[in-house]
Amino acid sequence: MESTSPQRFYLGPNSRLTTTAPNAEGGSDTLLFTHLSNPCDRSTQQWSAGVIPSSDCGDTGPSPWPAPTELTYTTAPVPSPVTIAGPIGLTVQATSITPETMWVANLEDVAPNGTATSLSGGALIGSMRTLDNTRSGLWPGASNAAGGAATVLPYYPFTQASEKPVTPGLVTRFDIENRPVFATLKPGHSLRLVLGTGDLPHLMPNTTEGPLLLGGIYSVQHNAASLSWIDIPVGTNPAS
């Protein structure tokens, strides 16, 4: 089997996912908390226990909801096959106007005709972002990359003692766990990261989190001062 090593891709301006870190003018993107998600995706099929057949949904496609319900970041098409094998580390730096946030991420393989196939995904409630550092980071992230160390395998205690409200207006780091991937990107295909705030019917805020999430406006940072990135284990580096 082809060996892989982590490659860092930065969230950047103009919905780009690139190996080049954005500069000071990279800016940020606004995301609204709506808890909406694509009603016809793999998660819907799984959590409906087959009530919604795959033939009715197929592979994932663009969300039917208007922006900024979701943010997308896409690589350039790869010129040759790319092996992806291993865990994925996603780090988002963002501000919020509310003391709670909800992050839902999906990594997709996008064909030249626009068809998107889900490869991995993950989610995080912002107040539960505190990591158990003795159990996190046991898998190496990209080395010598701008932004510093990645937490490819974050471990959260998910206890009342570890709960930490999000400070409104403060740039905060969120390490979002994503499922490991074993896949091959075909020539002409791209990787697309989708950031949203919902995954129905899978994720439902509890009665404590729900009121704190309402009215949320997030600002996802992608500039030299506050980078956001995803570390992907690849065998051949996709075009940037």
C-alpha positions, -999 to +999 in steps of 0.1 A: +000+000+000+012+035-007+025+054+024+009+087+032+020+118+052-001+147+065-005+176+041-018+209+054-045+227+034-055+262+045-089+277+044-085+308+023-102+337+005-126+330-024-136+296-010-102+281-018-085+252+000-048+256-007-014+244+006-003+281+007-011+299+040-031+331+035-014+364+042-025+392+065-052+403+041-067+368+039-097+380+059-126+359+072-160+344+062-193+348+080-214+318+089-248+319+105-261+294+130-293+279+115-290+242+123-300+235+088-282+209+067-286+192+033-317+170+037-304+146+011-270+134+022-254+103+036-261+113+072-298+115+065-298+080+050-279+065+079-298+081+107-332+075+091-323+038+092-331+034+055-365+051+056-350+075+030-335+051+004-301+060-011-317+060-046-337+091-035-306+109-024-275+096-040-242+113-033-241+146-015-245+178-034-247+215-027-269+226+002-303+239-010-302+265+017-289+300+009-255+312+020-241+317+045-258+286+059-227+267+048-191+277+039-171+257+013-134+255+006-122+236-025-088+226-039-078+228-075-085+196-095-057+170-090-037+161-121-031+125-110-046+099-086-042+109-049-044+084-021-059+095+012-055+072+041-057+080+078-072+104+104-080+140+095-073+170+117-094+201+112-086+233+131-110+263+128-102+296+144-133+318+146-152+344+166-189+342+176-214+367+190-229+340+212-214+320+241-220+287+223-212+275+188-219+244+168-196+232+140-203+205+115-177+196+089-178+174+058-149+165+035-161+157+000-146+143-033-160+165-061-160+151-096-155+173-127-193+172-133-200+186-098-211+154-082-199+153-046-192+121-026-188+124+012-154+111+025-155+121+061-171+144+086-172+156+122-188+179+146-182+199+178-201+219+203-179+249+211-182+247+249-168+212+248-137+221+229-113+215+258-089+187+250-074+160+271-038+167+261-026+134+274-048+115+249-049+139+220-023+144+193-011+108+193-011+109+155+014+134+140+000+164+120+017+182+092+053+193+101+069+226+095+035+241+085+023+276+093-001+276+122+018+253+145+009+218+157-023+201+147-045+179+168-053+152+143-069+129+169-086+152+194-099+137+226-126+156+246-135+147+282-171+158+276-175+164+313-192+193+332-157+202+346-143+205+311-171+227+298-159+262+288-183+288+273-172+306+241-162+342+248-181+364+223-159+384+200-127+365+210-108+345+183-111+309+196-095+277+183-118+247+177-102+213+169-129+193+152-126+155+152-132+139+117-135+103+108-105+086+092-105+081+054-093+055+030-100+067-006-084+076-039-091+109-057-092+104-094-075+129-119-097+160-123-114+156-090-111+181-061-114+180-023-140+202-008-145+211+029-180+221+039-185+239+072-220+243+086-240+243+118-264+214+114-266+177+106-303+167+108-315+143+121-282+133+136-272+162+158-297+180+181-287+206+207-300+199+242-322+222+262-292+240+277-272+245+244-302+254+222-310+289+236-273+298+237-269+289+200-298+310+187-287+341+168-252+329+164-230+347+138-195+332+134-165+347+116-142+320+103-107+333+102-082+327+074-055+353+077-018+353+088-028+362+124-055+335+128-052+305+104-077+278+099-066+245+083-072+208+077-044+182+078-051+154+053-029+122+050-020+120+013+002+099-008+005+124-036+002+161-030-030+176-046-025+207-067-028+239-046 
